[in-house]
């Protein structure tokens, strides 16, 4: 069983930066594709960014050029560097770890609030 734990959320002013971390337990981290998603009340969870086990990345249009996803397999951790934050980035951010053809493992989320 893989456990996924997000951290690094908080309150930041518009234009500021945050780095979220996502730790996934177990010895198979390097085999997982990792993804960051976000959700606000009353809305569906939306994809923010993904990184394959080979390091290929993809981003939602709304965050492209501002957010960067990365991974450190030695630390079993994926990151989401968020720059130039906007109030509309306020959400709960979730991380998942996924193997092809299997149900992904999700964390409990970390709250990000962008407000002055």
Order of alpha helices (4+ residues) and beta strands (2+ residues): beta-beta-beta-beta-beta-beta-beta-beta-beta-beta-beta
